């Protein structure tokens, strides 16, 4: 298993672990909200039974209105909680990436990414970029891959990018792009297979 596969596997394991944790927290939160909703419904039914016959229709309408408002508020609260959990997941992933970037494995990953970009370029002019935080690694990487490397003026968290101008091709292996893709595809929705 090469480093790229290890990194991918590591990311998948981290994401699955965090998704399970989030699903568990979400399930607990949903159960609590359902209990609150059921308590509220029972309370409203008791009040409606005590009211005078002529007021029964008005009480039912008011109860339905309150339940709808409560459900709407619960949905808003659930959405906020999901957003907070999502932010926590991606903050933890970012911290782990920062820790990984301090290891020799990260330098090896950069080398592999750049060799891949050189291969994709197929002999055409290629400009390789590293993130500004990796400026201290440029000289060593240039010696290892035998190709010039530039420091990007725009940060992209880590990883590398390559540009083949003749084909207007961007070879984007940056951590920023991968995180943005994961964030865009991240969801708390459970599939039917996960529920069963």
N, C-alpha and C positions, 0 to 999 in steps of 0.2 A: 504494500500500500504506500503510494507516494505521499509527499507532504501535502499536496493540494487535496488529496482524498482525505487525509487525516484532518486537515483544517475543516473541510466540508463536513466530515463525520462529527468532529468536535462541535461545529456550529449546530448541526442537526440535533445532537444530544443535548446541548445547552437549550436550544429552542424547545425541544420536546419536554425537557424537564420543567422549563418555565411555563410552557403551555399547560402541563398537567397541574402545576401549582396554581396557575391562574384559574383553570377549570374548577379545581377543588374550592378555591376561594369564592369563585363566582357561584358555584352550586350552594355553598353555605349562605352566601348573601341572598340568593334567590329564595332559598327556603325561609330565611328570616323575613324577607319581604312578604312572602306568601302567608306566613303566620300573622304578620301585622295586618295584612289585607283581610284574612279570615276573621281575626278578632274584630276588626272594624265592621265587617259585614254582620257578624253576630250582634254586635252592639246596636247597630242601626235596626236590625230586625226586632230586637227587644223593645226599642223605643216605639217602633211602628205599631207593635201589638198593644201597647198601653194607650195609645192615642185614641181619641174619639173616632167613631165610624166615619163621620163627615170629613175628618182630617186625614184619613188613611191614604187617599190618593195623593194628597199634597206631600205627605211624609215620604211615600214611595218615590215620588219624583225627585224630591230633595236628596234622598238617599242615593238614588242612581246618579244624580249629578255629582255628589261628593265622591262616590266610588270612582267615577270616571276621572275626576280631578286627581284623586289619590293615585290611580293607576298611571295617569300621565306624569305625575310627580315621581312616582316610583321608576317609571321608564327613564325619566331624565336623570334621576339619581343613579340608576344602573348604568346609563351611558357615561356619566362622569366617572363612576368607579372603574368601568372598563378602560376608559381613556387613561386614568391614573395607573392602572395595572400595566397597560401597554407601555406607558412611559417608563415605569419601573423596569420592565423586561428589557427595553432597549438601552436604558441607562446601565444595567448590569452587563449586557452584551458589550457595550462600549468600553466599560471598565476592563472586561476580560480581554478585549482587543488591545487596549493600551498595555496591559500586562504582557500579552503575547509579543507585542512589538519590541519589548525589551530583551527578547530571547534570541539566541543564534538561529533558531528555527525560522524566525521572521526574516532574517537576512537571506537565509536559504530560499524561502518562499519568494522574496523579491527577485533573486537570481533566476528561479524557475519561471516566474512570470515574464521576466525580460527575455529569457531565451525563447519562450513561447512567442512573444511579440516579434522577435527577430525572425523566427520561423514563419510566422504569418506574413510578414513583410516580404519574404521571398527574395531578398537581395535589393529591394527598392529602398530609397532613402527613408530612414526611420528615425524619429526623434523620440527618445525614451525620457520619461519624467518620473521623478519621485516626489513625494510630499515634502514640503519645507522641513518638517520635523526629522526627515531622514537625510538631510543634507550631509551629515557626518558619515554617511555610509557610501556616498557617491564614489569616492576614490577607490575604495576596496571593491565595490561592485564593478566598476569600469575595468579593473584589472582581471576580475574573475570572468567577465563575459566578453571582454575585448570590444567594447562598444561605448561611445560617448553617452553620458547620462546628464540630463538637465534637471535642475530643481524647479519645480512648478511655482509660478507666482500665486497660484490659487491652491489653498489647502484642500486635500481630499482624504484626510484622516490617516491613510496608510495605503499600502499596496503600490501599484504602479499604473502608469498609463503610457501608451505609445501612439504616435500619430504617423501614418503613412500619407504624406501630402499628395502624392501623385494619384492616389485612389480616394482621397478625402475619407480615410478610414481611421476611426478612433478605436484603439484596443484598450478598453477600460477595464482594468482589473483592480480598481480602487475599492477600499473598504467602504467609502462613502456611498458609492453606487450600490454596492451589495446591501448595505444597511437600508438605503432608501427603497430598494426592491422588496426587501423583507418587510419593511414597515408598511408599504403599500399593499402587500398581500396578506398581512397579518389579520387574523379574525378570531373572534371568540365563538363564532358559530360552530356548533358541533354537528358533525354529519350523522346520518342515521346509524352508520356502523359503529361510531363511537358511543352512541347512546345505548345500543343493544348489548 
